[in-house]
Every structure is written in structure tokens, then in C-alpha cells.
Amino acid sequence: MKTIALIGAGGKMGCRITNNVKNGPNKVHYVEVHPLGLERLAQCGVTVSSQAEALPTADVLILAVPDVAIEAVSREIIPQLKSGTLVMLLDPAAPLDGVVAHRDDLGYFIAHPCHPSVFNWEPSEAAFRDFYGGISAKQSAVCALMSGEEKYYEVGVEITRQIYAPVKTAHRVTLQQMAILEPALVETLAQTCMEVVKDGYDRVVKLGVPEAAARDFVLGHLRIQIAVLFGEVNGTFSDAAYKISARARPVIFREGWQRIFDMDDIRAQVRDITSTKKPAA
């Protein structure tokens, strides 16, 4: 049995983790100070601990706090940990930006959920509608050992499988590779593209297309387009579709957009994430 200190236990991600570990094999200290977070933890049926109770004996520290708060929180908390504790973070932004307080006698590990695939098969609609994962839908996770001996990676994967359960696969990546995945691939690129698709959908509805028809049409086409592009089906698009796509690329995408995957640009992306200032438009 391990002792876990879960910082930010009543936050959005913290509550998901709380619900997954509260009946698990480890002793967990749930640390929260925000009134709304305290209300959520009461609803989860767990008892809140103070930092003084949680930190000195923790074998694993999980920082489930916003990226903009990681620097201040880690500087306050890290000095209070015993030697040999594993510090577990849930996103690569703050670690890549170098704002996490460091001690040579601790291990540092990052675990981020992949979230359930759009092609997951689930035995019930309720399980299928666990879009974030961590309740009933299967998902994978990416894991990186940022600092410390290999034993810390093994412990980190063990805890990862608990906090994001049910986990299919724990993929091992480096810190830099995780940052290429997020923010660059799934936020900077994929989310932005989906936001533009949603903008297009809204415009189509304003042009008079019935909303229900537009919704069914775009979501159905998105599913088959993703299936074709990612090899879920043995098929291709029509010649007309390929022609239109080729015509649209230079109209929609600026030349050189691929630089978002250059590490210098990714570091700029994570600085926007960890900064308390709003990024420039």
C-alpha cells in the first residue's frame, strides 16, 4: 500500500481521480482549499486532509492543479516532501516550461490520458458516453519519466492505471514527445480545426439549412472521414472529394503551418499555457 497526496482533489480532473482512487488499495489524502472543490469532495464522500497531514508521509504526490498554478504550488509543496517521493504531473506544459520545483532526491513522472477513441466499442450507451474516460470507457494513456530512476516509472504506470481506469495501454514517451502530442497535435492543430468546422456548421445553419440535418450530415461525414484517414476501413474518398480537398488546403491553411511541431514553437505554446497572461490574438 502506498500513501498518495492528491493536491487539487476537488477540481475537475481532481474529482475524476478522487472517484477512481477512493475505493482503491492505497491510502489517499485529499487536499483542497477552494470552496467549490470542498463541496465536490463532500459529494464524493471523502474526508479532506491538510497539507501538514498529507505531505510528510506521501509516497506519491499528484498535482491535479491548473497549469498556471503549477509553479507556485510546486514551490510551496515540493520542499515538504520526504526523500524518495514520486511527484506526478498530469500534463507536459509546466514540466517542459521548467516551472516545476525540482529536487534531485525525488522522482518526476507525467501521465496524460488519451481519452476514449471515437472508434471505441463499449457494451452500453452509458459507457460509450463516457467521453472523457476514467469512468467506464476504455482509454489509453501516455507516460513519461521526467527525472529519477526507473523504479519511479514503474510506480507511475501503476498509479496511472488507477487514476485513469480502465486503461488499455500505457504508452511510454519522452517529455518532448508528450508535448508534441499535447498541445501541438491535439490542441494547437486538432482542436483548432474542429473549432473551425463548428464555425462552418454554425454558418450553414444561419444560411437556412435545418440544424438537425446539418448536424447529422457533418457528424456522419466526420466519422467516415476519420475512419478512412486513420485506416479503420479499407476505403478511400471520391475523386471529387480529393479534388475539393486539394483546392481548399491553400485557402484554409497558411503555408508553413507545420512549424507548430518544431520544439521552439511548442515551447512558445506551453509558455502561453503556463503564463497567467492571456496570449496575444
C-alpha positions as a Markdown table, in Angstrom:
| # | Residue | x | y | z |
|---|---|---|---|---|
| 1 | Met | 0.0 | 0.0 | 0.0 |
| 2 | Lys | 1.2 | 3.5 | -0.9 |
| 3 | Thr | 0.3 | 6.8 | 0.6 |
| 4 | Ile | -0.9 | 9.3 | -2.0 |
| 5 | Ala | -1.3 | 13.1 | -1.6 |
| 6 | Leu | -3.8 | 14.4 | -4.2 |
| 7 | Ile | -3.4 | 18.1 | -4.5 |
| 8 | Gly | -6.4 | 19.8 | -6.1 |
| 9 | Ala | -8.6 | 16.8 | -5.3 |
| 10 | Gly | -11.8 | 18.8 | -5.7 |
| 11 | Gly | -11.0 | 20.3 | -9.2 |
| 12 | Lys | -12.4 | 19.0 | -12.4 |
| 13 | Met | -9.6 | 16.5 | -13.0 |
| 14 | Gly | -9.1 | 16.0 | -9.3 |
| 15 | Cys | -12.7 | 14.8 | -8.8 |
| 16 | Arg | -12.3 | 12.2 | -11.6 |
| 17 | Ile | -9.2 | 10.9 | -9.9 |
| 18 | Thr | -10.8 | 11.0 | -6.5 |
| 19 | Asn | -13.7 | 8.8 | -7.7 |
| 20 | Asn | -11.2 | 6.3 | -9.1 |
| 21 | Val | -8.9 | 6.1 | -6.1 |
| 22 | Lys | -11.2 | 6.4 | -3.1 |
| 23 | Asn | -12.0 | 2.7 | -3.1 |
| 24 | Gly | -8.6 | 1.6 | -4.2 |
| 25 | Pro | -5.8 | -0.2 | -2.4 |
| 26 | Asn | -3.8 | 2.9 | -1.4 |
| 27 | Lys | -4.2 | 5.4 | 1.4 |
| 28 | Val | -5.2 | 8.8 | -0.1 |
| 29 | His | -5.0 | 12.3 | 1.4 |
| 30 | Tyr | -7.4 | 14.6 | -0.5 |
| 31 | Val | -6.1 | 18.1 | -0.3 |
| 32 | Glu | -8.3 | 21.0 | -1.4 |
| 33 | Val | -8.8 | 24.6 | -0.4 |
| 34 | His | -11.3 | 26.1 | -2.9 |
| 35 | Pro | -14.9 | 26.2 | -1.5 |
| 36 | Leu | -16.4 | 24.7 | -4.7 |
| 37 | Gly | -13.8 | 21.9 | -4.6 |
| 38 | Leu | -14.6 | 21.2 | -1.0 |
| 39 | Glu | -18.3 | 20.9 | -1.9 |
| 40 | Arg | -17.4 | 18.5 | -4.7 |
| 41 | Leu | -15.3 | 16.3 | -2.3 |
| 42 | Ala | -18.2 | 16.2 | 0.2 |
| 43 | Gln | -20.4 | 14.9 | -2.6 |
| 44 | Cys | -17.7 | 12.3 | -3.4 |
| 45 | Gly | -17.9 | 11.1 | 0.2 |
| 46 | Val | -14.2 | 11.6 | 1.2 |
| 47 | Thr | -12.6 | 13.5 | 4.0 |
| 48 | Val | -10.3 | 16.4 | 3.2 |
| 49 | Ser | -6.7 | 16.5 | 4.6 |
| 50 | Ser | -4.4 | 19.4 | 5.3 |
| 51 | Gln | -1.0 | 19.8 | 3.6 |
| 52 | Ala | 0.5 | 19.2 | 7.0 |
| 53 | Glu | -1.2 | 15.8 | 7.2 |
| 54 | Ala | -0.7 | 14.8 | 3.6 |
| 55 | Leu | 2.8 | 15.8 | 2.5 |
| 56 | Pro | 5.4 | 14.5 | 5.0 |
| 57 | Thr | 4.3 | 10.8 | 4.6 |
| 58 | Ala | 3.4 | 10.8 | 0.9 |
| 59 | Asp | 4.9 | 8.2 | -1.3 |
| 60 | Val | 3.3 | 9.7 | -4.4 |
| 61 | Leu | 2.3 | 13.4 | -4.9 |
| 62 | Ile | -0.3 | 14.1 | -7.6 |
| 63 | Leu | -0.6 | 17.7 | -8.7 |
| 64 | Ala | -4.1 | 18.0 | -10.1 |
| 65 | Val | -4.0 | 21.8 | -10.3 |
| 66 | Pro | -4.2 | 24.2 | -13.3 |
| 67 | Asp | -1.1 | 24.7 | -15.4 |
| 68 | Val | -0.9 | 28.4 | -14.4 |
| 69 | Ala | -0.8 | 27.3 | -10.7 |
| 70 | Ile | 1.9 | 24.6 | -11.0 |
| 71 | Glu | 4.9 | 26.8 | -10.5 |
| 72 | Ala | 3.6 | 28.5 | -7.3 |
| 73 | Val | 2.0 | 25.3 | -5.9 |
| 74 | Ser | 5.1 | 23.1 | -6.5 |
| 75 | Arg | 7.4 | 25.7 | -4.9 |
| 76 | Glu | 5.3 | 25.6 | -1.8 |
| 77 | Ile | 4.8 | 21.9 | -1.7 |
| 78 | Ile | 7.9 | 20.2 | -3.0 |
| 79 | Pro | 10.1 | 21.2 | -0.1 |
| 80 | Gln | 7.7 | 19.5 | 2.3 |
| 81 | Leu | 8.0 | 16.0 | 0.8 |
| 82 | Lys | 10.2 | 13.2 | 2.1 |
| 83 | Ser | 13.1 | 11.9 | 0.1 |
| 84 | Gly | 12.1 | 9.3 | -2.5 |
| 85 | Thr | 8.6 | 10.6 | -3.1 |
| 86 | Leu | 7.3 | 10.4 | -6.7 |
| 87 | Val | 5.9 | 13.7 | -8.0 |
| 88 | Met | 3.2 | 13.0 | -10.6 |
| 89 | Leu | 2.0 | 15.6 | -13.0 |
| 90 | Leu | -0.9 | 15.3 | -15.4 |
| 91 | Asp | 0.3 | 17.5 | -18.3 |
| 92 | Pro | 3.6 | 18.2 | -20.0 |
| 93 | Ala | 3.2 | 22.0 | -20.3 |
| 94 | Ala | 4.6 | 23.1 | -16.9 |
| 95 | Pro | 7.4 | 20.5 | -16.9 |
| 96 | Leu | 8.6 | 21.5 | -20.4 |
| 97 | Asp | 8.4 | 25.1 | -19.4 |
| 98 | Gly | 10.7 | 24.3 | -16.5 |
| 99 | Val | 8.5 | 25.8 | -13.9 |
| 100 | Val | 8.1 | 22.7 | -11.6 |
| 101 | Ala | 10.1 | 23.0 | -8.5 |
| 102 | His | 12.9 | 20.3 | -8.6 |
| 103 | Arg | 14.7 | 18.2 | -6.0 |
| 104 | Asp | 17.3 | 15.6 | -7.0 |
| 105 | Asp | 16.1 | 13.1 | -4.4 |
| 106 | Leu | 12.6 | 12.9 | -5.9 |
| 107 | Gly | 11.2 | 11.2 | -8.9 |
| 108 | Tyr | 9.2 | 13.1 | -11.5 |
| 109 | Phe | 6.6 | 11.4 | -13.7 |
| 110 | Ile | 4.0 | 12.7 | -16.2 |
| 111 | Ala | 0.8 | 10.8 | -17.2 |
| 112 | His | -1.8 | 12.2 | -19.6 |
| 113 | Pro | -5.0 | 10.4 | -20.7 |
| 114 | Cys | -5.6 | 9.7 | -24.4 |
| 115 | His | -9.4 | 9.7 | -23.8 |
| 116 | Pro | -11.6 | 7.1 | -25.3 |
| 117 | Ser | -11.2 | 6.7 | -29.1 |
| 118 | Val | -14.1 | 7.7 | -31.4 |
| 119 | Phe | -13.9 | 4.1 | -32.5 |
| 120 | Asn | -14.2 | 2.5 | -29.1 |
| 121 | Trp | -16.7 | -0.3 | -28.8 |
| 122 | Glu | -18.5 | -0.1 | -25.5 |
| 123 | Pro | -21.1 | -2.6 | -24.2 |
| 124 | Ser | -23.6 | 0.1 | -23.3 |
| 125 | Glu | -24.6 | 3.6 | -24.3 |
| 126 | Ala | -23.7 | 4.9 | -20.9 |
| 127 | Ala | -20.2 | 3.6 | -21.3 |
| 128 | Phe | -19.9 | 5.0 | -24.8 |
| 129 | Arg | -20.9 | 8.4 | -23.5 |
| 130 | Asp | -18.0 | 8.4 | -21.0 |
| 131 | Phe | -16.3 | 10.8 | -23.5 |
| 132 | Tyr | -13.5 | 11.9 | -21.1 |
| 133 | Gly | -12.7 | 8.4 | -19.8 |
| 134 | Gly | -12.0 | 7.5 | -16.3 |
| 135 | Ile | -15.4 | 6.1 | -15.5 |
| 136 | Ser | -16.3 | 3.1 | -17.7 |
| 137 | Ala | -15.0 | 3.7 | -21.3 |
| 138 | Lys | -11.6 | 2.2 | -22.2 |
| 139 | Gln | -8.8 | 4.6 | -22.9 |
| 140 | Ser | -5.0 | 4.6 | -23.1 |
| 141 | Ala | -2.5 | 6.9 | -21.5 |
| 142 | Val | 0.9 | 8.4 | -22.4 |
| 143 | Cys | 3.5 | 8.3 | -19.7 |
| 144 | Ala | 6.9 | 10.0 | -19.3 |
| 145 | Leu | 9.7 | 9.7 | -16.7 |
| 146 | Met | 10.9 | 13.3 | -16.4 |
| 147 | Ser | 13.5 | 12.7 | -13.7 |
| 148 | Gly | 14.7 | 9.8 | -11.5 |
| 149 | Glu | 15.4 | 6.1 | -11.5 |
| 150 | Glu | 13.4 | 3.5 | -13.5 |
| 151 | Lys | 11.6 | 2.4 | -10.3 |
| 152 | Tyr | 9.7 | 5.7 | -10.4 |
| 153 | Tyr | 8.4 | 4.9 | -13.9 |
| 154 | Glu | 7.1 | 1.6 | -12.7 |
| 155 | Val | 5.2 | 3.2 | -9.8 |
| 156 | Gly | 4.0 | 6.0 | -12.1 |
| 157 | Val | 2.4 | 3.5 | -14.5 |
| 158 | Glu | 0.8 | 1.6 | -11.6 |
| 159 | Ile | -0.8 | 4.8 | -10.4 |
| 160 | Thr | -1.7 | 5.9 | -13.9 |
| 161 | Arg | -3.8 | 2.7 | -14.4 |
| 162 | Gln | -5.7 | 3.6 | -11.2 |
| 163 | Ile | -6.4 | 7.2 | -11.8 |
| 164 | Tyr | -7.5 | 6.9 | -15.5 |
| 165 | Ala | -9.1 | 3.4 | -15.2 |
| 166 | Pro | -10.0 | 1.5 | -17.2 |
| 167 | Val | -6.7 | 1.8 | -19.1 |
| 168 | Lys | -5.9 | -0.3 | -22.2 |
| 169 | Thr | -2.3 | 0.7 | -22.8 |
| 170 | Ala | 0.2 | 2.9 | -21.1 |
| 171 | His | 2.4 | 4.2 | -23.9 |
| 172 | Arg | 5.9 | 5.3 | -22.9 |
| 173 | Val | 7.1 | 8.6 | -24.4 |
| 174 | Thr | 9.5 | 11.3 | -23.6 |
| 175 | Leu | 8.5 | 14.7 | -22.1 |
| 176 | Gln | 9.2 | 16.3 | -25.5 |
| 177 | Gln | 7.2 | 13.7 | -27.4 |
| 178 | Met | 4.3 | 14.2 | -25.0 |
| 179 | Ala | 4.4 | 18.0 | -25.7 |
| 180 | Ile | 4.3 | 17.2 | -29.4 |
| 181 | Leu | 1.1 | 15.3 | -28.8 |
| 182 | Glu | -0.3 | 18.0 | -26.5 |
| 183 | Pro | -0.5 | 20.8 | -27.0 |
| 184 | Ala | 0.8 | 20.7 | -30.6 |
| 185 | Leu | -1.2 | 17.8 | -32.2 |
| 186 | Val | -4.4 | 17.7 | -30.3 |
| 187 | Glu | -4.9 | 21.3 | -29.1 |
| 188 | Thr | -3.0 | 23.6 | -31.4 |
| 189 | Leu | -4.0 | 21.6 | -34.5 |
| 190 | Ala | -6.9 | 19.2 | -34.0 |
| 191 | Gln | -9.0 | 21.4 | -31.6 |
| 192 | Thr | -8.4 | 24.5 | -33.8 |
| 193 | Cys | -9.6 | 22.5 | -36.9 |
| 194 | Met | -12.7 | 21.3 | -35.1 |
| 195 | Glu | -13.5 | 24.8 | -33.9 |
| 196 | Val | -13.3 | 26.0 | -37.5 |
| 197 | Val | -15.6 | 23.1 | -38.5 |
| 198 | Lys | -18.0 | 24.1 | -35.8 |
| 199 | Asp | -17.9 | 27.7 | -37.0 |
| 200 | Gly | -18.7 | 26.4 | -40.5 |
| 201 | Tyr | -21.6 | 24.4 | -39.1 |
| 202 | Asp | -23.0 | 27.5 | -37.4 |
| 203 | Arg | -22.7 | 29.5 | -40.6 |
| 204 | Val | -24.5 | 26.8 | -42.6 |
| 205 | Val | -27.4 | 26.9 | -40.1 |
| 206 | Lys | -27.6 | 30.7 | -40.3 |
| 207 | Leu | -27.8 | 30.2 | -44.1 |
| 208 | Gly | -31.0 | 28.3 | -43.6 |
| 209 | Val | -30.0 | 24.7 | -43.6 |
| 210 | Pro | -32.2 | 22.9 | -41.0 |
| 211 | Glu | -30.0 | 22.5 | -37.9 |
| 212 | Ala | -30.8 | 18.8 | -37.3 |
| 213 | Ala | -29.9 | 18.0 | -41.0 |
| 214 | Ala | -26.6 | 19.9 | -40.8 |
| 215 | Arg | -25.7 | 18.2 | -37.5 |
| 216 | Asp | -26.4 | 14.7 | -38.8 |
| 217 | Phe | -24.6 | 15.4 | -42.0 |
| 218 | Val | -21.4 | 16.8 | -40.6 |
| 219 | Leu | -21.0 | 14.4 | -37.7 |
| 220 | Gly | -21.7 | 11.4 | -40.0 |
| 221 | His | -19.1 | 12.6 | -42.5 |
| 222 | Leu | -16.6 | 13.4 | -39.8 |
| 223 | Arg | -16.8 | 9.8 | -38.6 |
| 224 | Ile | -16.2 | 8.2 | -42.0 |
| 225 | Gln | -13.5 | 10.8 | -42.9 |
| 226 | Ile | -11.6 | 9.9 | -39.7 |
| 227 | Ala | -12.2 | 6.2 | -40.4 |
| 228 | Val | -10.7 | 6.4 | -43.9 |
| 229 | Leu | -7.8 | 8.6 | -43.0 |
| 230 | Phe | -6.8 | 6.5 | -39.9 |
| 231 | Gly | -7.2 | 3.2 | -41.7 |
| 232 | Glu | -10.3 | 2.0 | -39.7 |
| 233 | Val | -11.9 | 1.0 | -43.0 |
| 234 | Asn | -10.4 | -0.2 | -46.3 |
| 235 | Gly | -11.7 | 2.6 | -48.4 |
| 236 | Thr | -10.9 | 6.0 | -50.0 |
| 237 | Phe | -12.7 | 9.2 | -50.7 |
| 238 | Ser | -14.3 | 10.0 | -54.1 |
| 239 | Asp | -12.2 | 11.7 | -56.8 |
| 240 | Ala | -14.4 | 14.8 | -56.3 |
| 241 | Ala | -13.6 | 14.9 | -52.6 |
| 242 | Tyr | -9.9 | 14.7 | -53.2 |
| 243 | Lys | -10.1 | 17.5 | -55.8 |
| 244 | Ile | -12.0 | 19.7 | -53.4 |
| 245 | Ser | -9.6 | 19.0 | -50.5 |
| 246 | Ala | -6.6 | 19.9 | -52.7 |
| 247 | Arg | -8.3 | 23.1 | -53.7 |
| 248 | Ala | -9.2 | 24.0 | -50.1 |
| 249 | Arg | -5.8 | 23.4 | -48.4 |
| 250 | Pro | -4.1 | 26.6 | -49.6 |
| 251 | Val | -7.3 | 28.6 | -48.9 |
| 252 | Ile | -7.7 | 27.4 | -45.3 |
| 253 | Phe | -4.1 | 26.7 | -44.2 |
| 254 | Arg | -1.3 | 29.2 | -44.2 |
| 255 | Glu | 1.9 | 27.9 | -45.8 |
| 256 | Gly | 4.4 | 26.7 | -43.2 |
| 257 | Trp | 1.7 | 25.7 | -40.6 |
| 258 | Gln | 3.7 | 22.6 | -39.8 |
| 259 | Arg | 6.1 | 24.7 | -37.7 |
| 260 | Ile | 3.7 | 24.1 | -34.8 |
| 261 | Phe | 5.6 | 20.8 | -34.4 |
| 262 | Asp | 9.0 | 22.5 | -34.1 |
| 263 | Met | 10.2 | 22.3 | -30.5 |
| 264 | Asp | 10.9 | 26.1 | -30.3 |
| 265 | Asp | 7.3 | 26.7 | -31.3 |
| 266 | Ile | 6.0 | 24.1 | -28.9 |
| 267 | Arg | 7.9 | 25.8 | -26.1 |
| 268 | Ala | 6.2 | 29.1 | -27.0 |
| 269 | Gln | 2.9 | 27.2 | -26.9 |
| 270 | Val | 3.5 | 25.9 | -23.4 |
| 271 | Arg | 4.6 | 29.4 | -22.2 |
| 272 | Asp | 1.2 | 30.7 | -23.3 |
| 273 | Ile | -0.4 | 27.8 | -21.3 |
| 274 | Thr | 1.6 | 28.3 | -18.1 |
| 275 | Ser | 1.5 | 32.1 | -18.2 |
| 276 | Thr | -1.1 | 34.0 | -16.2 |
| 277 | Lys | -1.3 | 36.5 | -19.1 |
| 278 | Lys | -3.7 | 35.9 | -22.0 |
| 279 | Pro | -1.9 | 35.0 | -25.2 |
| 280 | Ala | -1.9 | 37.6 | -28.0 |
| 281 | Ala | -4.7 | 37.3 | -30.5 |
